[in-house]
Amino acid sequence: MSIEHSEKHPKSMQLPREVVIGRDVLDGIAEVCKRLGVIPSGRSALVVADSNTMRIAGKRTLESLEDAHIDGEHILVERASMDEVERVVEASQRASLLIGVGGGTVIDVTKLASTKRGIPFVSVPTVASHDGIVSSRASIRGEHGTVSVEAQAPMAVVADTGIIVRAPYRFLAAGCGDIISNKTAILDWKLAHRLKGEPYSEYASALSEMSAKIIMDSAESIKPNLEDAVRIVMKALVSSGVAMSIAGSSRPASGSEHKFSHMLDMIAPRPALHGEQCGVGSIMMMYLHGGDWRAIRDALSTIGAPTTARQLGIPEEHIVEALVRAHEVRPERFTILDSGLTMEAAIALATHTEVIE
């Protein structure tokens, strides 16, 4: 019997209209903007970047707009905060399109600012470190840590593999960890459906799982300095983001492993990258679900992503504390951790999966 959730009311899905992946595709971003038809005469496009990504790709974006006789402006942001979002909103009053050029921080700020303005945005990732480049969620830092905020998905994604491949390989490996962690996110979603009656989409689930499978099956091919590796990861990140748009939530790609990562962000003196923490979390969560946790560990290891606390650079006691307290994160989202782990159980879990020694 199908357990696809049947909506009583119409449900809208925001999916990218165009996804362009390849070498030097950034030089054609103006043509993408023209095809979208969202910059009428007298209006402009606002490029959002940080100081580093402006140098790497922002200037090329502005040059492409200028060559196509599109009025382009820019603004630099420093952090993913509501203050920065409001700065972008204020700076974009003439704009009918925002273009986020950068990593998670820049794209999340652009995403939320465009949502507040009610105008579309184009995602131009300079790294492939997590699926936020396509998703309809934005991670914004507040007084009590980072929170996930509903936002709109990008109208288009322009991913220049020639730029992304030059980023430190650690970011690409982290993106793989984020995608592979979909495996346990889906198991948590199914559990919440069975135990709590939470709506569940088989289609979104299958797409999310397929993204994880592609990365795990391709682990041997994902290496530094290979544009083919970037293409594989980017396509999987796009699929993962689309799965969230279909589901209308981040459920297909965010479960107990993400709660673990978010708690680490709050308690660890120097957290690792989001995707790195989610990958390690997924090893342990798969063990709790009774699945093949070694397959996840081995795929991450082959790719070159962390699999232990030592490799994350996080003290073991913070790993254990994050496992014990992870259920405090988004308590409305039920996962396998939400019954609460004792300190002893958390230590045994991390030790058995060799995350701590």
C-alpha positions in Angstrom: 0.0 0.0 0.0 1.3 3.4 -0.9 2.0 5.8 2.0 2.1 8.9 -0.3 0.5 11.7 1.6 -2.7 13.0 0.0 -3.1 16.7 0.4 -6.7 18.1 1.1 -5.6 21.4 -0.4 -3.6 22.3 -3.5 0.1 22.3 -2.8 2.6 24.4 -4.7 6.2 23.3 -5.4 9.0 25.8 -6.2 11.5 24.2 -8.6 14.3 25.8 -10.5 13.3 26.8 -14.0 16.8 26.4 -15.3 19.9 24.5 -13.9 23.1 25.1 -15.8 26.2 23.1 -14.8 29.5 23.2 -16.7 32.8 25.0 -17.4 32.5 28.7 -18.0 28.7 28.7 -17.8 29.0 31.8 -15.6 29.9 33.9 -18.7 26.4 33.1 -20.0 24.5 34.1 -16.8 23.1 37.2 -18.5 21.4 35.1 -21.1 19.9 32.9 -18.4 18.5 36.1 -16.8 17.1 37.2 -20.1 15.4 33.8 -20.6 13.8 34.1 -17.1 12.3 37.4 -18.3 12.4 39.0 -14.8 14.4 42.2 -15.4 12.1 44.7 -17.1 13.4 48.1 -18.5 14.4 50.4 -15.7 15.1 47.7 -13.2 18.3 46.0 -12.2 19.9 42.8 -10.9 21.6 43.0 -7.5 24.6 40.7 -7.1 25.1 39.5 -3.5 28.5 38.2 -2.6 31.2 38.3 0.1 34.6 39.9 -0.5 36.2 36.6 -1.6 33.4 35.4 -3.8 33.1 38.8 -5.4 36.7 38.4 -6.6 36.2 34.7 -7.6 32.9 35.0 -9.5 31.0 38.2 -8.7 33.0 40.5 -11.0 32.5 38.0 -13.9 28.8 38.0 -13.2 28.6 41.8 -13.3 30.7 41.8 -16.5 28.3 39.3 -18.1 25.3 41.5 -17.1 27.0 44.6 -18.5 27.9 43.0 -21.8 24.2 42.1 -22.2 23.2 45.7 -21.3 21.6 44.7 -18.0 22.0 47.1 -15.2 23.9 45.3 -12.4 24.6 46.4 -8.9 26.3 44.6 -6.0 26.5 44.4 -2.2 28.9 42.5 0.0 27.7 40.5 3.0 29.7 39.1 5.9 27.4 36.7 7.8 24.1 34.8 7.6 22.1 37.1 10.0 18.8 38.9 9.8 20.7 42.2 9.9 22.5 41.3 6.7 19.2 40.1 5.2 17.7 43.5 5.9 20.7 45.3 4.4 20.2 43.4 1.2 16.5 44.0 1.2 17.2 47.8 1.5 19.8 47.7 -1.2 17.6 45.9 -3.6 14.8 48.4 -4.0 15.6 49.0 -7.7 16.2 45.3 -8.4 13.8 42.8 -9.8 16.2 40.0 -9.4 18.9 39.0 -6.8 21.9 36.9 -7.8 23.6 35.1 -4.9 27.3 34.4 -5.7 29.0 32.3 -3.0 28.7 29.6 -0.5 25.9 28.8 2.0 26.2 32.2 3.9 25.7 34.3 0.8 23.1 32.2 -0.8 21.0 31.9 2.4 21.0 35.7 2.8 20.1 36.2 -0.8 17.4 33.6 -0.6 15.7 35.1 2.4 16.1 38.7 1.2 14.5 37.8 -2.2 11.6 36.1 -0.3 11.1 39.2 1.8 11.1 41.4 -1.3 8.9 39.0 -3.3 11.3 38.8 -6.2 13.2 35.8 -7.7 16.8 35.0 -7.2 19.5 33.0 -9.0 21.9 30.8 -7.2 25.5 30.9 -8.3 27.5 28.5 -6.0 31.2 28.9 -5.7 31.5 25.8 -3.6 29.5 22.6 -3.5 29.4 22.1 0.3 25.7 21.4 1.0 22.3 21.3 -0.7 21.2 24.7 0.5 22.2 26.1 -2.9 18.9 24.7 -4.3 16.6 24.2 -1.3 13.8 26.3 -0.1 15.3 26.7 3.4 17.7 29.3 4.7 20.0 28.9 7.7 20.2 32.2 9.6 22.1 32.8 12.8 20.1 34.3 15.7 20.5 34.9 19.4 20.2 31.2 20.2 22.2 29.7 17.4 21.4 28.9 13.8 17.8 28.4 12.8 16.3 27.0 9.6 13.9 29.5 8.0 11.4 28.8 5.2 12.3 30.7 2.0 11.8 30.4 -1.7 13.8 28.2 -4.0 16.1 29.7 -6.7 14.5 30.4 -10.1 17.7 29.2 -11.6 21.1 27.7 -10.6 24.2 28.5 -12.5 27.1 26.3 -11.4 30.4 26.9 -13.1 32.5 23.7 -12.5 35.7 25.6 -13.5 35.2 27.8 -10.4 33.9 25.2 -8.0 36.8 22.7 -8.8 39.3 25.4 -7.6 37.7 25.6 -4.2 39.4 23.6 -1.4 38.5 20.0 -1.8 37.2 19.9 1.8 34.1 21.7 0.7 33.2 19.2 -2.0 33.8 16.3 0.4 31.5 18.1 2.9 28.8 18.3 0.2 29.1 14.6 -0.3 28.6 14.1 3.5 25.5 16.3 3.4 24.0 14.2 0.5 24.9 10.8 2.0 23.2 11.8 5.2 19.9 11.8 3.3 20.0 8.0 3.9 19.2 8.5 7.6 17.0 11.5 7.2 14.7 9.4 5.1 14.6 6.7 7.8 13.7 9.3 10.4 11.0 10.6 8.1 9.5 7.1 7.7 9.7 6.6 11.4 7.8 9.8 12.1 5.2 8.8 9.5 4.6 5.5 11.2 4.7 6.6 14.8 3.4 10.2 14.6 1.3 10.2 11.4 3.5 12.8 9.8 2.8 13.4 6.1 5.3 11.5 3.9 6.0 11.6 0.2 7.4 8.5 -1.5 8.4 10.5 -4.6 10.4 13.1 -2.6 11.9 10.2 -0.5 13.0 8.3 -3.6 14.6 11.3 -5.2 16.5 12.0 -2.0 17.7 8.5 -1.6 18.7 8.3 -5.2 20.9 11.4 -4.6 22.7 9.7 -1.7 23.1 6.4 -3.7 24.7 8.3 -6.6 27.3 9.7 -4.3 28.0 6.5 -2.5 28.2 4.5 -5.8 30.5 7.2 -7.2 32.8 7.5 -4.2 35.9 6.2 -6.0 35.4 8.8 -8.7 35.1 11.8 -6.4 38.6 13.2 -6.1 40.3 16.6 -5.9 40.8 18.7 -9.0 38.4 16.7 -11.1 35.6 18.6 -12.8 33.7 15.4 -13.4 33.6 14.9 -9.7 32.1 18.4 -9.3 29.4 17.6 -11.9 28.4 14.4 -10.0 28.2 16.2 -6.7 26.4 19.3 -8.1 23.7 17.1 -9.8 23.1 15.2 -6.6 22.9 18.5 -4.6 20.3 19.8 -7.1 18.3 16.6 -6.8 18.4 16.7 -3.0 17.2 20.4 -3.1 14.4 19.5 -5.5 13.3 16.7 -3.2 12.9 19.2 -0.4 10.8 21.5 -2.7 8.6 18.6 -3.6 8.1 17.6 0.0 7.5 21.2 1.0 10.0 20.8 3.9 13.6 19.8 4.5 12.4 16.4 5.7 13.9 14.4 2.8 17.4 15.7 3.7 17.3 16.6 7.4 16.8 14.2 10.3 18.6 13.1 13.4 22.0 13.6 11.8 21.2 17.2 11.2 20.0 17.7 14.8 23.3 16.2 15.9 25.2 18.7 13.7 23.2 21.7 14.8 23.8 20.8 18.4 27.6 20.6 17.7 27.4 24.0 16.2 26.1 25.3 19.5 28.4 23.5 21.9 31.7 22.8 20.1 34.4 25.4 20.5 35.2 25.1 16.8 32.6 23.3 14.8 33.5 21.6 11.5 31.7 22.1 8.2 28.0 21.4 8.2 28.2 18.5 5.7 31.2 17.0 7.5 29.2 16.9 10.8 26.1 15.5 9.1 28.2 12.7 7.5 29.6 11.6 10.8 26.2 11.9 12.4 24.8 9.7 9.7 27.2 6.9 10.5 25.9 6.8 14.1 22.2 7.3 13.2 22.3 4.5 10.7 23.6 2.2 13.4 20.6 3.2 15.6 18.3 2.5 12.7 19.9 -1.0 12.3 21.2 -0.3 8.8 24.6 -0.7 7.2 26.5 2.1 8.9 29.8 0.7 7.7 28.8 1.4 4.1 28.3 5.1 5.0 31.6 5.3 6.8 33.5 3.6 4.0 32.0 5.8 1.3 32.9 9.0 3.3 36.4 7.6 4.0 36.9 6.9 0.3 35.8 10.4 -0.7 38.1 11.9 2.0 35.4 13.2 4.3 35.8 12.9 8.1 34.4 9.8 9.9 35.8 10.4 13.4 35.8 13.1 16.1 39.5 13.5 15.6 39.1 14.1 11.9 36.4 16.6 12.6 38.7 18.4 15.0 36.0 18.3 17.7 36.7 16.9 21.3 35.1 13.6 21.9 33.1 14.9 24.9 31.3 17.3 22.6 30.4 14.5 20.3 28.8 12.6 23.2 27.1 15.8 24.6 25.6 16.5 21.1 24.2 13.0 20.9 22.6 13.4 24.3 21.2 16.8 23.6 20.3 16.6 19.9 16.6 16.1 20.7 16.5 19.7 22.0 16.9 20.9 18.4 13.6 21.4 16.6 11.6 19.3 19.0 8.6 19.4 16.7 10.6 17.2 14.2 10.5 13.6 15.4 13.6 11.5 14.8 15.1 8.4 16.3 17.0 10.5 18.8 13.9 12.1 20.2 13.4 9.5 23.0 16.7 10.8 24.3 20.0 9.0 24.7 21.6 8.5 28.0 25.3 9.5 28.4 26.2 5.8 28.6 24.3 4.9 25.5 25.8 7.9 23.6 29.3 6.8 24.6 28.6 3.2 23.5 27.1 4.4 20.2 30.1 6.7 19.3 32.6 4.0 20.4 31.0 1.1 18.5 30.9 3.1 15.3 34.5 4.2 15.9 33.6 7.9 15.9 35.4 8.2 19.2 38.2 5.9 20.5 
